């Protein structure tokens, strides 16, 4: 068989497979509609239906990755199913997701990575506004950055948890690539200022010191805001990611300028619904201890005794008094697990206050 005949036969086979995939996706979408009808029929009067179940979606994606035999890698296959699930869920009820805006931020990229592109994403001007929108019920969920592998905790997010009663429903990790972006009118040999979010400027500090040591670095509310400013200025550049570059039509003068090649940011999904155990969970708590010698030791001993893996601990000033502090702690497991219940009971006996922010599936994508 000639090469041309082989190609023709393969294309016919691909067309046939595409038709089968189309039929199966349509069948799955109809099943999603049936799920919505069953939920609505069994719902008590006056109660709102819950269509999105974080624990169910996490299980499906992990299951797909376990079944995957290639040649697409696990993460790519999970992304494809993430979008199918997102579109099917939108048939039941399109989710409204608030994120730190404007359009083109890494927070928006994290929201789309976690929920898929079939959601209604709404940009907010500040992290605290994301919390308020979720608390008011104006959106279903919010996406907020909580820590970066290079620069550490995002304090605005931690402080917002002190002020709002939110439930953490999930997490998403995003690989962060920063680019130096310029507009059509930028004179690249006469750049006098570089805009970006303070965190991004810090994540690219060494590169900037080496390549633009005498250029002013201007911190702005977001990387997308930096990209917008560059559009109208001839002597400035922005540090931002791919989404902002594409959205605002900017050119990459230099790519991947972050100081650490493994630079990543972790985002939290906040909402109002508690998430049942999946068997592969994390829990976040806030603890306020009495101001006395050995307070931190007393806090950590129950975790050590019960063999609980701590994944993060941060300290923030308490709002209740000068020189008093609260601890933000993440650890492996669900708050309904017996060993963790025991830990929380022991901590509660010694702490001034203990607040479970939520238990949620570990990041799949």
C-alpha positions as semicolon CSV with decimal commas, in nm:
position;residue;x (nm);y (nm);z (nm)
1;X;0,000;0,000;0,000
2;X;0,135;0,341;-0,095
3;X;0,194;0,618;0,162
4;X;-0,101;0,811;0,019
5;X;-0,330;0,508;0,057
6;X;-0,210;0,449;0,414
7;X;-0,280;0,812;0,505
8;X;-0,623;0,795;0,348
9;X;-0,708;0,478;0,542
10;X;-0,583;0,629;0,870
11;X;-0,787;0,945;0,815
12;X;-1,099;0,739;0,752
13;X;-1,030;0,555;1,078
14;X;-0,981;0,883;1,266
15;X;-1,310;1,016;1,125
16;X;-1,487;0,702;1,244
17;X;-1,331;0,733;1,592
18;X;-1,429;1,102;1,610
19;X;-1,790;1,008;1,541
20;X;-1,783;0,748;1,820
21;X;-1,625;0,998;2,061
22;X;-1,894;1,251;1,969
23;X;-2,170;0,999;2,039
24;X;-2,017;0,905;2,376
25;X;-1,971;1,267;2,487
26;X;-2,332;1,340;2,392
27;X;-2,448;1,035;2,586
28;X;-2,247;1,150;2,889
29;X;-2,404;1,497;2,864
30;X;-2,752;1,343;2,859
31;X;-2,662;1,142;3,171
32;X;-2,557;1,468;3,339
33;X;-2,899;1,613;3,256
34;X;-3,064;1,304;3,407
35;X;-2,856;1,351;3,723
36;X;-2,983;1,709;3,749
37;X;-3,345;1,595;3,709
38;X;-3,307;1,329;3,981
39;X;-3,149;1,580;4,218
40;X;-3,423;1,836;4,159
41;X;-3,701;1,579;4,205
42;X;-3,565;1,461;4,543
43;X;-3,489;1,809;4,676
44;X;-3,683;1,931;4,984
45;X;-3,894;2,241;4,924
46;X;-3,697;2,564;4,941
47;X;-3,355;2,396;4,937
48;X;-3,104;2,478;4,662
49;X;-2,956;2,186;4,463
50;X;-2,583;2,110;4,483
51;X;-2,468;2,012;4,137
52;X;-2,092;2,047;4,179
53;X;-1,934;1,787;4,407
54;X;-1,556;1,841;4,452
55;X;-1,502;1,492;4,594
56;X;-1,678;1,329;4,297
57;X;-1,483;1,527;4,038
58;X;-1,151;1,454;4,212
59;X;-1,234;1,080;4,213
60;X;-1,326;1,080;3,842
61;X;-1,004;1,256;3,738
62;X;-0,786;1,027;3,951
63;X;-0,970;0,723;3,816
64;X;-0,910;0,837;3,458
65;X;-0,540;0,884;3,530
66;X;-0,520;0,534;3,679
67;X;-0,687;0,382;3,372
68;X;-0,484;0,581;3,119
69;X;-0,246;0,370;2,910
70;X;-0,108;0,648;2,687
71;X;0,023;0,774;2,456
72;X;-0,117;1,096;2,611
73;X;0,027;1,147;2,959
74;X;-0,195;1,138;3,267
75;X;-0,218;1,513;3,318
76;X;-0,310;1,580;2,956
77;X;-0,577;1,310;2,963
78;X;-0,717;1,451;3,289
79;X;-0,732;1,799;3,132
80;X;-0,942;1,664;2,844
81;X;-1,186;1,500;3,086
82;X;-1,185;1,813;3,300
83;X;-1,326;2,009;3,005
84;X;-1,584;1,740;2,924
85;X;-1,700;1,742;3,285
86;X;-1,708;2,122;3,290
87;X;-1,930;2,136;2,981
88;X;-2,162;1,863;3,113
89;X;-2,195;2,038;3,449
90;X;-2,284;2,362;3,271
91;X;-2,591;2,183;3,130
92;X;-2,710;2,133;3,489
93;X;-2,603;2,472;3,622
94;X;-2,316;2,696;3,499
95;X;-2,090;2,771;3,794
96;X;-1,999;3,130;3,878
97;X;-1,638;3,161;3,992
98;X;-1,481;3,476;4,139
99;X;-1,106;3,528;4,108
100;X;-0,848;3,801;4,159
101;X;-0,869;4,005;3,838
102;X;-0,860;4,166;3,597
103;X;-0,880;3,917;3,310
104;X;-0,553;3,747;3,229
105;X;-0,422;3,685;3,583
106;X;-0,273;3,361;3,708
107;X;-0,575;3,338;3,939
108;X;-0,801;3,317;3,634
109;X;-0,573;3,054;3,483
110;X;-0,599;2,855;3,807
111;X;-0,980;2,887;3,807
112;X;-1,004;2,755;3,451
113;X;-0,756;2,476;3,524
114;X;-0,964;2,360;3,821
115;X;-1,319;2,413;3,690
116;X;-1,274;2,404;3,312
117;X;-1,371;2,669;3,058
118;X;-1,749;2,622;3,075
119;X;-1,780;2,826;3,397
120;X;-1,871;3,193;3,428
121;X;-1,554;3,354;3,566
122;X;-1,587;3,693;3,732
123;X;-1,280;3,911;3,806
124;X;-1,256;4,093;4,139
125;X;-1,033;4,390;4,220
126;X;-0,896;4,244;4,545
127;X;-0,867;3,914;4,732
128;X;-1,103;4,038;5,003
129;X;-1,367;4,106;4,735
130;X;-1,345;3,742;4,625
131;X;-1,424;3,637;4,982
132;X;-1,714;3,883;5,005
133;X;-1,870;3,765;4,677
134;X;-1,863;3,405;4,796
135;X;-1,997;3,496;5,141
136;X;-2,283;3,693;4,984
137;X;-2,379;3,402;4,759
138;X;-2,322;3,608;4,445
139;X;-2,088;3,335;4,312
140;X;-2,058;2,962;4,378
141;X;-1,686;2,955;4,449
142;X;-1,381;3,177;4,469
143;X;-1,019;3,114;4,371
144;X;-0,745;3,282;4,577
145;X;-0,364;3,240;4,583
146;X;-0,230;3,118;4,916
147;X;0,141;3,043;4,868
148;X;0,422;3,055;4,615
149;X;0,712;2,812;4,610
150;X;0,960;3,102;4,577
151;X;0,810;3,382;4,788
152;X;0,601;3,194;5,043
153;X;0,259;3,285;5,184
154;X;0,014;3,534;5,033
155;X;-0,070;3,728;5,349
156;X;-0,381;3,899;5,209
157;X;-0,543;3,559;5,167
158;X;-0,449;3,442;5,516
159;X;-0,582;3,764;5,669
160;X;-0,909;3,728;5,478
161;X;-0,967;3,388;5,641
162;X;-0,954;3,566;5,978
163;X;-1,231;3,803;5,872
164;X;-1,465;3,570;5,679
165;X;-1,627;3,233;5,752
166;X;-1,538;3,040;5,440
167;X;-1,496;2,670;5,368
168;X;-1,198;2,552;5,165
169;X;-1,337;2,311;4,904
170;X;-1,027;2,236;4,699
171;X;-0,681;2,336;4,587
172;X;-0,502;2,377;4,256
173;X;-0,133;2,407;4,181
174;X;-0,022;2,619;3,887
175;X;0,324;2,619;3,730
176;X;0,416;2,988;3,697
177;X;0,612;3,112;3,397
178;X;0,686;3,485;3,386
179;X;0,764;3,670;3,061
180;X;0,888;4,022;2,994
181;X;0,616;4,170;2,773
182;X;0,613;4,480;2,552
183;X;0,353;4,650;2,333
184;X;0,356;4,749;1,966
185;X;0,476;5,102;2,047
186;X;0,738;5,006;2,307
187;X;1,091;5,127;2,235
188;X;1,273;4,828;2,376
189;X;1,606;5,011;2,411
190;X;1,447;5,288;2,621
191;X;1,251;5,097;2,885
192;X;1,251;5,298;3,208
193;X;0,999;5,106;3,418
194;X;0,871;4,752;3,455
195;X;0,524;4,681;3,596
196;X;0,410;4,367;3,772
197;X;0,254;4,234;4,091
198;X;0,487;4,257;4,391
199;X;0,507;3,878;4,414
200;X;0,607;3,847;4,049
201;X;0,872;4,116;4,080
202;X;1,014;3,923;4,375
203;X;1,005;3,594;4,183
204;X;1,213;3,753;3,904
205;X;1,444;3,961;4,126
206;X;1,776;3,802;4,023
207;X;1,692;3,816;3,653
208;X;1,594;4,183;3,679
209;X;1,910;4,263;3,874
210;X;2,117;4,108;3,596
211;X;1,934;4,250;3,293
212;X;1,757;4,569;3,407
213;X;1,941;4,682;3,723
214;X;1,866;5,052;3,677
215;X;1,505;5,028;3,560
216;X;1,227;5,127;3,802
217;X;1,016;4,834;3,924
218;X;0,655;4,934;3,985
219;X;0,426;4,706;4,186
220;X;0,062;4,705;4,066
221;X;-0,247;4,510;4,185
222;X;-0,203;4,226;3,932
223;X;0,005;4,107;3,637
224;X;-0,291;4,164;3,406
225;X;-0,310;4,524;3,524
226;X;0,060;4,555;3,438
227;X;-0,009;4,422;3,087
228;X;-0,292;4,673;3,036
229;X;-0,066;4,966;3,132
230;X;0,203;4,869;2,883
231;X;-0,043;4,888;2,594
232;X;-0,051;5,269;2,618
233;X;0,312;5,343;2,712
234;X;0,620;5,348;2,489
235;X;0,883;5,326;2,762
236;X;0,755;5,046;2,985
237;X;0,738;4,667;3,000
238;X;0,536;4,420;3,206
239;X;0,605;4,089;3,374
240;X;0,310;3,855;3,325
241;X;0,211;3,513;3,193
242;X;0,084;3,366;2,868
243;X;-0,283;3,446;2,931
244;X;-0,215;3,817;2,983
245;X;0,018;3,830;2,681
246;X;-0,248;3,679;2,454
247;X;-0,538;3,877;2,599
248;X;-0,371;4,217;2,565
249;X;-0,180;4,150;2,244
250;X;0,171;4,190;2,385
251;X;0,499;4,050;2,256
252;X;0,735;3,838;2,465
253;X;1,067;4,021;2,476
254;X;1,207;3,751;2,706
255;X;1,046;3,423;2,809
256;X;1,053;3,234;3,139
257;X;1,245;3,490;3,342
258;X;1,148;3,351;3,685
259;X;1,451;3,290;3,907
260;X;1,354;2,933;3,997
261;X;1,260;2,684;3,723
262;X;1,014;2,506;3,956
263;X;0,827;2,828;4,045
264;X;0,466;2,734;4,130
265;X;0,171;2,890;4,310
266;X;-0,093;2,709;4,512
267;X;-0,449;2,838;4,500
268;X;-0,742;2,755;4,728
269;X;-1,103;2,707;4,622
270;X;-1,336;2,873;4,873
271;X;-1,709;2,814;4,903
272;X;-1,979;2,732;5,154
273;X;-2,017;2,353;5,127
274;X;-1,821;2,097;5,327
275;X;-1,653;1,820;5,128
276;X;-1,684;1,453;5,232
277;X;-1,368;1,238;5,260
278;X;-1,210;1,100;4,941
279;X;-0,925;0,904;5,100
280;X;-0,664;1,148;4,965
281;X;-0,739;1,477;5,141
282;X;-0,585;1,774;5,314
283;X;-0,720;1,987;5,599
284;X;-0,654;2,352;5,684
285;X;-0,706;2,502;6,029
286;X;-0,647;2,830;6,214
287;X;-0,528;2,803;6,573
288;X;-0,483;3,079;6,830
289;X;-0,266;2,972;7,124
290;X;-0,215;3,131;7,463
291;X;0,093;3,355;7,471
292;X;0,322;3,146;7,691
293;X;0,654;2,958;7,663
294;X;0,620;2,631;7,475
295;X;0,290;2,721;7,308
296;X;0,409;2,615;6,961
297;X;0,548;2,290;7,101
298;X;0,213;2,210;7,264
299;X;0,042;2,278;6,933
300;X;0,266;2,044;6,734
301;X;0,296;1,751;6,976
302;X;-0,049;1,596;6,895
303;X;0,036;1,590;6,524
304;X;0,366;1,412;6,597
305;X;0,205;1,166;6,840
306;X;-0,062;1,062;6,587
307;X;0,177;1,057;6,289
308;X;-0,002;1,333;6,097
309;X;0,197;1,487;5,812
310;X;0,210;1,868;5,832
311;X;0,244;2,027;5,488
312;X;0,247;2,396;5,586
313;X;0,251;2,620;5,893
314;X;0,234;3,000;5,881
315;X;0,211;3,267;6,151
316;X;0,011;3,588;6,129
317;X;-0,053;3,864;6,383
318;X;-0,381;3,816;6,566
319;X;-0,652;4,081;6,543
320;X;-0,730;4,036;6,913
321;X;-0,421;4,187;7,075
322;X;-0,070;4,325;7,032
323;X;0,210;4,067;6,997
324;X;-0,032;3,776;6,979
325;X;-0,038;3,541;6,683
326;X;-0,245;3,280;6,503
327;X;-0,116;2,974;6,323
328;X;-0,237;2,858;5,981
329;X;-0,173;2,486;5,948
330;X;-0,225;2,246;5,656
331;X;-0,192;1,872;5,707
332;X;-0,270;1,545;5,531
333;X;-0,605;1,382;5,606
334;X;-0,971;1,471;5,657
335;X;-1,115;1,622;5,975
336;X;-1,357;1,328;5,998
337;X;-1,070;1,075;6,019
338;X;-1,046;0,929;6,374
339;X;-0,677;1,014;6,422
340;X;-0,731;1,372;6,310
341;X;-1,043;1,406;6,525
342;X;-0,824;1,310;6,820
343;X;-0,558;1,569;6,724
344;X;-0,816;1,846;6,692
345;X;-0,973;1,757;7,027
346;X;-0,633;1,775;7,200
347;X;-0,548;2,107;7,035
348;X;-0,888;2,250;7,121
349;X;-0,820;2,174;7,487
350;X;-0,509;2,393;7,486
351;X;-0,593;2,660;7,229
352;X;-0,768;2,991;7,276
353;X;-0,953;2,922;6,952
354;X;-0,954;2,653;6,682
355;X;-1,125;2,692;6,345
356;X;-1,134;2,420;6,081
357;X;-1,124;2,600;5,747
358;X;-1,206;2,286;5,554
359;X;-1,102;1,941;5,438
360;X;-1,069;1,895;5,064
361;X;-0,922;1,667;4,795
362;X;-0,553;1,709;4,721
363;X;-0,481;1,885;4,392
364;X;-0,521;1,646;4,099
365;X;-0,410;1,885;3,821
